[in-house]
Amino acid sequence: METYEHLLLSLRQVNQAIYVHSKLLSKESGLTGPQLLVMKKIAEQVGPMAKNIARQVNQSPATVTSIIDRLEAKNLVQRTRSTDDKRRVELYLTEQGTALLRQAPLPIQAHFIERFQALENWEQNQLLSSVQRIATMMEG
């Protein structure tokens, strides 16, 4: 097997692990991985705007708006117009959203982060550089 085939196989394994964990998240909490990640970012801040959340989770504002729409329909997130600046729409978790977030299983990233941070700094940097290069190459 060629080296690039081993690499592509490893990328498929990463993709499969993310997919399987996302299914588990959905089954246990009723949330997808991206929904859980958006809720977590909202909880970490006071009244963030959707565009800021989009930047933090590396998704387009339209995608995050769609995720927020679904979370709002489930009464997990609420949009509130700022009293200081009427153009600003802030995001907050509802009580139900906060409770669900506390009970939700950890995203796959949490397990990855633990293992990644246990590596030496040079190895973390090497992995980061390699994955960034792959991402650039995949963009075509």
RODREN-330760 format. One record per atom (N, C-alpha, C): z, y negated, x negated; residue in three letters. Coordinates in steps of 0.05 Angstrom, whole numbers, plus 5000, padded with zeros to 4 digits. Last residue first. Layout:
% RODREN-330760
ZYXALA
...
% end
This chain:
% RODREN-330760
495745585154GLY
492845575150GLY
491845305143GLY
500845735163GLU
499845505179GLU
496845485176GLU
502146095124MET
501546195151MET
500345985169MET
503445775080MET
501045945079MET
500246045107MET
508345565099THR
506045385093THR
503445545093THR
511346035101ALA
510845875126ALA
508445685122ALA
511446175047ILE
510046345067ILE
509446195092ILE
514445745027ARG
511645785018ARG
510145955037ARG
519245835052GLN
517845585057GLN
514845615049GLN
520446325028VAL
519946315057VAL
518446055065VAL
521246154975SER
519246364982SER
518546345011SER
525445784979SER
522845704968SER
520645904976SER
529546124999LEU
528645895014LEU
525845805005LEU
530146494957LEU
529246584983LEU
528146354999LEU
531846144916GLN
529446304912GLN
528346394939GLN
536545944937ASN
534345764932ASN
531745914929ASN
539646424939GLN
539046274963GLN
536646094960GLN
539746534884GLU
538346714902GLU
537746584929GLU
542746114865TRP
540046144854TRP
538446324873TRP
547746194892ASN
546045964897ASN
543145994888ASN
548646874914GLU
548946664894GLU
547046434901GLU
550547034983LEU
548847054959LEU
549446834939LEU
553346905026ALA
554747075007ALA
553047104982ALA
549846635058GLN
551846475043GLN
553346635023GLN
547147065082PHE
545746885064PHE
547746735046PHE
551147285114ARG
550047445092ARG
548647265072ARG
551946855150GLU
554146985135GLU
553147125110GLU
546746785170ILE
548046575155ILE
550346685138ILE
545947255200PHE
544247195177PHE
545646995158PHE
549447175241HIS
549847405223HIS
548247365197HIS
547246715263ALA
550046705253ALA
550546935234ALA
542146855280GLN
542446675257GLN
545246675246GLN
542847125327ILE
542247275303ILE
542647115278ILE
548446815360PRO
545546845355PRO
545147005329PRO
553947165389LEU
552846995368LEU
549847035365LEU
554547185461PRO
554447315434PRO
553247125414PRO
558446735499ALA
555846835491ALA
556046975464ALA
563146475511GLN
563046765515GLN
560446895504GLN
562045935502ARG
564346055489ARG
564146365490ARG
557745865537LEU
557245845509LEU
559545975493LEU
560345895586LEU
558346095579LEU
557846095549LEU
563545435584ALA
564845705586ALA
562845915578ALA
559645045582THR
561545065560THR
562845345560THR
557045125631GLY
555645155606GLY
557445195583GLY
561244995667GLN
560045265667GLN
558545325641GLN
561744465654GLU
564044645650GLU
563044935648GLU
555644275621THR
557444275644THR
559744455637THR
553943895564LEU
554344155576LEU
556144125600LEU
549443345565TYR
552143445563TYR
552143735575TYR
545042845541LEU
545443115549LEU
548343205545LEU
542442205563GLU
544242375546GLU
544642645558GLU
537341775560VAL
538441985577VAL
539842185558VAL
536241085556ARG
537241325542ARG
538341525561ARG
535140635584ARG
532840795575ARG
533741065563ARG
539940385591LYS
538840525613LYS
536440695606LYS
545140365551ASP
542240335548ASP
540940505569ASP
550340445570ASP
549840235550ASP
546840165549ASP
550340875602THR
551240625615THR
550640385596THR
545041355603SER
547041205588SER
547840945603SER
544441855650ARG
543341605640ARG
545541445627ARG
544942535637THR
546342295647THR
545142055634THR
543843205653ARG
542742965641ARG
544242725653ARG
547443805638GLN
546843585656GLN
545743345640GLN
547344515637VAL
546944255623VAL
546444045644VAL
548044905673LEU
549344945647LEU
549244685631LEU
545445005722ASN
547844845722ASN
549444895696ASN
540445205720LYS
542645405721LYS
545345275721LYS
537544745715ALA
537244895740ALA
539445105743ALA
538844625662GLU
539844455683GLU
539644595710GLU
535945025636LEU
538845025633LEU
540144845655LEU
530744865649ARG
531745125658ARG
534845145657ARG
530644365624ASP
530044385653ASP
531244645664ASP
531344515571ILE
533444365585ILE
533144375615ILE
526344755563ILE
528844915560ILE
531144775574ILE
523044305569SER
522744535587SER
525244715586SER
524843995527THR
525143895554THR
524944125574THR
523144325485VAL
526044285489VAL
526544175517VAL
517644275490THR
518844535492THR
521844505498THR
516943715482ALA
516143845507ALA
517444115511ALA
518743645429PRO
520243535451PRO
519543655478PRO
518144275392SER
516944025403SER
518743915425SER
523344465346GLN
521544525368GLN
520344255378GLN
527744465310ASN
525044495301ASN
523144595323ASN
532644325325VAL
532044615329VAL
529144665321VAL
532643775313GLN
534643955301GLN
534044245303GLN
528543575346ARG
528343555317ARG
530243755303ARG
530843685396ALA
528243805388ALA
527943805358ALA
535243345395ILE
535643635396ILE
533143775387ILE
532542865397ASN
534242925374ASN
534743225372ASN
530142885447LYS
528442865423LYS
529942935398LYS
534542895482ALA
532843135479ALA
531143125454ALA
540442595455MET
538042585470MET
536342825464MET
547542755461PRO
545042725446PRO
542642705465PRO
553242685476GLY
551042565490GLY
548442545475GLY
555942855418VAL
556742715442VAL
554242585454VAL
555043535393GLN
554743245392GLN
555743115418GLN
555344075400GLU
556243975374GLU
556243665373GLU
552844185448ALA
555844195447ALA
556944075421ALA
547544155434ILE
548543955452ILE
551643945450ILE
547244615401LYS
546744345389LYS
547844125407LYS
548145015440LYS
550044985417LYS
549744705404LYS
543744945473MET
546444895484MET
548444855461MET
539745105437VAL
539744835448VAL
542544765458VAL
541245645429LEU
541145455406LEU
541245165416LEU
540445855480LEU
543145855468LEU
543345655445LEU
534945785484GLN
536745655503GLN
539545635492GLN
533046115442PRO
532645825441PRO
534445675461PRO
534946625463GLY
535846515437GLY
535446215436GLY
536346585533THR
534646655511THR
535846535485THR
541646825576LEU
540346615561LEU
538446725539LEU
544647215598GLY
542647085615GLY
541146865602GLY
548047485566SER
548847225574SER
546947095594SER
546048015558GLU
548947965559GLU
549747695570GLU
540447965560LYS
541848165577LYS
544848095580LYS
539547575522SER
538647525550SER
540147715568SER
541347825476LEU
542547575485LEU
542047525514LEU
537748255474LEU
540648305477LEU
542048055487LEU
533047965465LYS
533248135489LYS
536248195495LYS
534247755415SER
533747575437SER
534047725464SER
534348215384HIS
536848065388HIS
536547875412HIS
528948355386VAL
530948535397VAL
533548395402VAL
526647895360TYR
525947975388TYR
528048155401TYR
528847925309ILE
529347695326ILE
528847755355ILE
526748415293ALA
529648385294ALA
530448145312ALA
521248295293GLN
522348495311GLN
525348475315GLN
521047915251ASN
520247845278ASN
521348035299ASN
522548255209VAL
524148015216VAL
523547935245VAL
518248615211GLN
521048705215GLN
522848475222GLN
514048275198ARG
514148405225ARG
516948505231ARG
515448165145LEU
515347945165LEU
515448055193LEU
514748675124SER
517348555124SER
517548325144SER
509148725130LEU
510948905144LEU
513748795145LEU
507448315095LEU
506948295124LEU
508648485140LEU
509248545047LEU
510348295056LEU
509848255086LEU
506149005045HIS
509149035045HIS
510348775056HIS
501148765041GLU
501748935064GLU
504848975067GLU
501448514992TYR
501348345015TYR
501848505041TYR
501348974959THR
503748804960THR
503748634985THR
498349564990GLU
498249314974GLU
500749144978GLU
500050244983MET
500050005000MET
500049754982MET
% end
